[in-house]
Amino acid sequence: MSGFLIFFSKDRKVEMWIFFYGLTAGAFIEIIGTKISGYQNFENPDILGIPYWLLVAWGYGFVLMKRIGLILKNNSPW
């Protein structure tokens, strides 16, 4: 769903890069949280102790922050 929303947006090339950056940053942060510090634990982890949906949520969260920033700055999401 998030890939669909990003792919059909006006600024899709930039948003895809932001999505993958958020995915990577989220994976790094969650790996630190689960494997290194141990402050969280997931019941059915998929990859390195992290569910897939959480990584996608991180990526789309970064895109959402970009869109909210543009709305606040320009009063328009594009």
Sequence and secondary structure as in RCSB ss.txt:
>XXXX:A:sequence
MSGFLIFFSKDRKVEMWIFFYGLTAGAFIEIIGTKISGYQNFENPDILGIPYWLLVAWGYGFVLMKRIGLILKNN
SPW
>XXXX:A:secstr
 HHHHHHTSTTHHHHHHHHHHHHHHHHHHHHIIIIIS     SS SBTTB HHHHHHHHHHHHHHHHHHHHHHHS
S  
